[in-house]
Amino acid sequence: MKAWRRSCVGLMAVLWLSGCGGDGNDTTAEEEAQPEPATDVASEPVPEPVEVDPLQVEINASASLRSDRRLMVQGETNLPEETRLLLVVERELSGVRWQSRTSVTDGQFAAGPFGPGSGLPDGGYIITVNLVEASVQPVSVRERIGAQGEYLEGELVRSSRHGLGQVASYSRRYLIGSEPRRATDQVEVLEVE
């Protein structure tokens, strides 16, 4: 009986080991040694890296005070069509902010009105136009400015606070009302239309 068990165990071991040996395809050593025919690499076009000229960012904005004492902001830029911008108006004294998103159309942008329904009180205001990160821009804009804004250049360009590449920012200070007219720094004074 022990001999029969040993032969069964031996037979099982042989079958188990033979089952681990291949994938069922009987190939000879000659067949394995022959390399597969090479594909013609020259027939497949290799995409060449696209050279993109740097974009010297230009943004100019102006503001006008409506009869209800709320601000309208408009401007011009050389950024591509459909570029998404964030416009922010901040009151210097209190730090209160109003913001609006807009897009570039025919090299221009506009947003507003900014301020409370009761109108903006006299004082200083900072208007900022921000080119937001490339990751949230349309594909056509990313192609021009780069996936990380790497094609942007100029004095308005800086690194993103969140490490998402380069962005651009333009700021200008405005004064509203009669008191600020005594100011000696370079600001534009807005009057009610």
ZISULSUL-V439232 format. One line per field, one symbol per residue. ss: DSSP state (H for helix, E for strand, L for the rest). phi: phi as a letter, one per 20 degrees, with the letter a starting at -180 (. if undefined). burial: # if it has 16 or more other C-alpha atoms within 10 Angstrom, else .. Layout:
BEGIN
ss: ???
phi: ???
burial: ???
END
This chain:
BEGIN
ss: LHHHHHHHHHHHHHHHHHHLLLLLLLLLHHHHHLLLLLLLHHHLLLLLLLLLLLEELLEEEEEEELLLLLEEEEEEELLLLLLEEEEEEEELLLLLEEEEEEELELLEEEEEEELLLLLLLLEEEEEEEEELLHHHLLHHHHHHHLLLLLLEELLLEEELLLLLLEEEEEEEEEEELLHHHHLLLLLEEELEL
phi: .ffffffffffffffffffeebdneedeffffffffffeffffefefefeedffdffccccccceffemdeddcacbeffgmfecddcdcfffdmfcccbebceclmcbbbpfdofgfnefgqecddcddefgffdefgffffeenfcmfeebofeebfffdmdoeccbccbdcdcoefffefdeebdeddff
burial: ......................................................#.###.#.####..#########.#############......##..###..#########...##..############..#...##.##########..##.......#############..#......####...
END
